[in-house]
């Protein structure tokens, strides 16, 4: 297996968010093209996107959990 230098690894890792965004957008476009009704979050609102492209606001989104900065969480694995 080929080994990568740190700079090559850094370059590749920086591409991950771009690739993820492109894949998500492509999936959205395929769903719209297929005529599916979608539910998305847009500007803090849950929105239903109809087949014709019209949008129906469903409800405002809010944070479920308020977390103070610096708070430490410990997770226990379920066995």
C-alpha positions as CSV (number, residue, x, y, z in Angstrom):
1,X,0.0,0.0,0.0
2,X,1.3,3.4,-0.9
3,X,2.1,5.8,1.9
4,X,1.1,9.5,1.7
5,X,3.1,12.4,2.9
6,X,1.5,14.7,5.5
7,X,1.0,17.4,2.9
8,X,-0.7,15.0,0.5
9,X,-2.9,13.8,3.4
10,X,-3.8,17.4,4.4
11,X,-4.7,18.2,0.8
12,X,-6.9,15.2,0.5
13,X,-8.6,15.8,3.9
14,X,-9.4,19.4,2.9
15,X,-11.4,18.0,-0.1
16,X,-13.8,16.0,2.1
17,X,-16.2,18.8,2.9
18,X,-16.4,19.9,-0.8
19,X,-17.0,16.3,-1.9
20,X,-19.7,15.8,0.7
21,X,-21.5,19.0,-0.3
22,X,-21.3,18.1,-3.9
23,X,-22.7,14.6,-3.2
24,X,-25.5,16.0,-1.1
25,X,-26.5,18.5,-3.7
26,X,-26.4,15.8,-6.4
27,X,-28.7,13.6,-4.3
28,X,-31.1,16.5,-3.9
29,X,-31.2,17.2,-7.6
30,X,-31.8,13.5,-8.4
31,X,-34.7,13.4,-5.9
32,X,-36.2,16.5,-7.4
33,X,-35.8,15.2,-10.9
34,X,-37.4,11.9,-9.9
35,X,-40.5,13.9,-8.8
36,X,-40.2,13.2,-5.1
37,X,-41.5,15.5,-2.4
38,X,-38.6,16.5,-0.1
39,X,-38.3,17.9,3.4
40,X,-35.3,20.1,4.1
41,X,-34.1,22.6,6.6
42,X,-33.9,26.1,5.2
43,X,-33.1,29.3,7.1
44,X,-34.1,27.8,10.4
45,X,-37.4,26.4,9.1
46,X,-38.4,22.8,8.2
47,X,-39.7,23.1,4.6
48,X,-41.6,20.7,2.3
49,X,-40.5,21.0,-1.3
50,X,-43.2,19.8,-3.7
51,X,-42.6,18.2,-7.1
52,X,-43.3,21.5,-8.8
53,X,-40.6,23.3,-6.7
54,X,-43.1,25.1,-4.5
55,X,-42.2,25.3,-0.8
56,X,-44.5,24.8,2.2
57,X,-43.1,25.9,5.6
58,X,-43.8,23.1,8.1
59,X,-42.4,24.5,11.4
60,X,-39.6,26.6,12.8
61,X,-36.6,24.7,13.9
62,X,-35.0,25.2,17.3
63,X,-32.0,23.8,19.1
64,X,-33.0,20.7,21.1
65,X,-30.2,20.9,23.6
66,X,-28.5,24.0,24.9
67,X,-24.9,23.2,25.8
68,X,-22.5,25.5,27.7
69,X,-19.1,26.0,26.2
70,X,-16.4,23.8,27.7
71,X,-18.9,21.2,29.0
72,X,-17.4,17.7,29.0
73,X,-19.6,14.7,28.1
74,X,-18.7,11.1,28.9
75,X,-20.3,8.4,26.8
76,X,-20.6,4.9,28.0
77,X,-20.7,2.1,25.4
78,X,-23.7,-0.1,25.7
79,X,-22.7,-3.7,26.0
